Amino acid sequence: MTKRTKIVLMLLSLAVISMILSGCKQDKPTLYVYNWGDYIDETIIGEFEKETGIKVVYDSYATNEDMYVKLKAGGSSYDVIFPSDYMLTRMLEEDMLEKIDLTKIPNAKYIEERFMGNEYDPNNEYSLPYMWGTVGILYNTTMVDEPVDSWDILWDPKYAKEILMLDSQRDSIAVALLKLGYSINTLDLDELEEAGELLKQQKPLVLAYVVDEGKDKMVAGEAALAVIWSGEATYGRMENPDLEYAIPKEGTNVWFDVMAIPKGAKNIEGAHKFMDFLNRPEIAFRNADYLGYAIPNWGGRALIPEEISTDRSIYPEEEDLVNAEIFVNLGQTLRDYDRIWTEVKAH
Amino acid sequence: MKKSSAMIPYLVWMAIFIIVPMLLVVYYAFTVTTPEGSTWSLDNFARFFEPIYLRVLWRSLALALVSTVICLLLGYPVAMIMAGNAFTRKNVLMLLFVVPMWMNFLLRTYAWLTILERNGFLNILLTRLGLPQINILYTSTAVVLGMVYNFLPFMVLPIYSVLSKIDKGVIEAAGDLGANAVQVFTRVIFPLSLPGVVSGITMVFMPALTTFVISRLLGGGQFTLIGNLIEQQFLVVGDWGFGSAISMVMIIFILLSMAIMSFFEGEDKEATLW
C-alpha cells in the first residue's frame, strides 16, 4: 500500500466514523415521521417542533407498499406512519404495530363518531383516521355533456380513448365489481372473472392506466373522464374549473389513511403528542386547507369555508355512502386479483 | 495472478450485495408460503408458464428486441462518425450523447410525456406547420421510442470505443489491396467492431427487457412487461416467491443471450467496454 492510498483510506474511515458518531448525538428527543409525499402542510411540523421541543425527522413514501416493504425489511425505525386502511389490516395481521393509548390523545374527541371503529380497527386500538375520501369519476364538462352518475359511462364507446383508469388492481377491479353490483371485497372467483372480462372489454376505450399523472392529465384536458381519488379530484377542480367530480350511484370505495405507530418505534410518547397535535381543530383545518383532502375531524371541518365543507362530493354525508365499502385485506385471494389484473393488462 | 489481501473488501462486498441476495432470490423462487409455513415447491415456476405470463414475456422480448435493433441501426453510424476523421468536433458529439445521461432517467422519461401528449409539444409543432396531429403516447411506439432514447448511448459508446481502436493501417491495407468502401466495411471494419456491437447489444437488450418505468409512463400502463410483473409481485401482491421465480427466469434468459453473444464475439475480447 502506498503512502497516498493509506492517507486516503484513513481520511475515509475518519469520515465514516464521524458520520456514525454524529448520528448518535442525542441532544434533543427526535420523532421519526414517515408519511406520503406532500401529505401534510409542512409548516405544521415546524410548529410542533417549536411547541414541544421534539425534533421531527420527516421522510416520505409514494405508495403503501413502499412503506410496508421498508418497514418489513427492518433497519429503519419510525415513530408515526400513515398507512391506508387495507395496509393497516395487513400490518396488524403481521404484528407490525404498537397499540395506541387514546387517553394520551385527548383531541381524538374531535374525530367524527362515524369514522371511529371502522372495520379495519374496530376499537381504534391501533390507529386514528388522518384523511378520508372516496373513489369517483372526475370529468371535463366541456367534453361530457350528460350527467355523470354511474360507472357505466366508463364503458360508453362515445368516450373511446378519452378515459383514464387507475393503474391499481384493487381500485380498477373495484370499479368493475361495483358496476356489476358485487362487493368490492369479493372472494368469489366467478364474480372476479366477470369483473375481469368487463375490464378487458373496456380496454380499447381506455387511453391509459395512470396513478399520479391522472389529475394533471385531466387538468390539461388530455382526457374526458378519469377514475380518481376524491382528494386528487379536489386539486384538479381547483386547477381547472371545467372539471367536476361525481360519486356514482352504484357505490364507491371509502378509504382512510390512518395514523399508527409501528413496532420498533423509539419515541412512542412523542408519537402520541404528534397525533394529538394533528387532531387539534385548527391544525387539522390547515392540513385540509393545504391538501384539499377531507378530514375526519369535525372540529377542523367547522373552520373550512362552507362551500367546501358542505360540498357533498368532497364531504359526502352518510346517506351518500350507503353503497360504499371500505377495502379489507384479501389475504391469498389478492393473488387472484393480481392474476386477473395482469390478464386485463396483457390483453 | 497472486491473490492478495487487497481482494478481501471486494469479496466481502460481493458476498453481501451479490451472492446473498441471489441466494435469497433462489430460496424464495423455490418455496411457497402456505398458512402452515413455507415448503419447497416448483409451483412458482409452473405458474409462470401459464399463457398470460408467457404473453407478457413474449411482449417484453419483442419490444426489447425491436428497441435493440433500432439502437444498433441508429447507433452504429454515429459511432463510426465519432471514430472517423471526417468529423472534427468529436468531443462535442460525445458530450451531446453523455450529457443527457447526467440527468435523472425518470425526469427524462417524464419529459417525453409532455412532448408526446395530445396537446403536447410535438402536436403543437405539427399544428403550427399545418400537419396532422399524431397520437402515439400510450402506444407501443411510445414505449419503443422511450427505450431507444434512453438506451442509445449504451449502444454508441462501446461500439465507438472499439472502432476508435482499430488500427487505421488495416483499413488502408484493405484499400491498397483493392477492396472498395463497402468491402472494407463488411470484411474489415464490421468484423473487427463485433465485440463492441455485442457488448452494445447486451447493454441495451438487458435493461430494455427488464424496464418497468418506461412501459408504465409512456405505455400508460397498458403494456405490462416482465419488469412490471416482477415489481407488482414484490410491491403490490407481496408474493415474493412468484416474483423471485420470474426474476430467475429473466436471469436465465439474460445468461442465454450472453452465451449466444459470446459465441459471436469470437476471440477478440479485449476491446469491449466490460
Boltz contact constraints between the chains, C-beta under 6 A:
constraints:
  - contact:
      token1: [A, 65]
      token2: [B, 235]
      max_distance: 6.0
  - contact:
      token1: [A, 65]
      token2: [B, 236]
      max_distance: 6.0
  - contact:
      token1: [A, 167]
      token2: [B, 221]
      max_distance: 6.0
  - contact:
      token1: [A, 207]
      token2: [B, 138]
      max_distance: 6.0
  - contact:
      token1: [A, 208]
      token2: [B, 138]
      max_distance: 6.0
  - contact:
      token1: [A, 208]
      token2: [B, 220]
      max_distance: 6.0
  - contact:
      token1: [A, 209]
      token2: [B, 220]
      max_distance: 6.0
  - contact:
      token1: [A, 209]
      token2: [B, 221]
      max_distance: 6.0
  - contact:
      token1: [A, 222]
      token2: [B, 117]
      max_distance: 6.0
  - contact:
      token1: [A, 222]
      token2: [B, 118]
      max_distance: 6.0
  - contact:
      token1: [A, 334]
      token2: [B, 237]
      max_distance: 6.0
  - contact:
      token1: [A, 335]
      token2: [B, 239]
      max_distance: 6.0
  - contact:
      token1: [A, 338]
      token2: [B, 237]
      max_distance: 6.0
  - contact:
      token1: [A, 342]
      token2: [B, 52]
      max_distance: 6.0
  - contact:
      token1: [A, 343]
      token2: [B, 52]
      max_distance: 6.0
  - contact:
      token1: [A, 345]
      token2: [B, 224]
      max_distance: 6.0
  - contact:
      token1: [A, 346]
      token2: [B, 52]
      max_distance: 6.0
  - contact:
      token1: [A, 346]
      token2: [B, 55]
      max_distance: 6.0
  - contact:
      token1: [A, 346]
      token2: [B, 56]
      max_distance: 6.0
  - contact:
      token1: [A, 346]
      token2: [B, 224]
      max_distance: 6.0
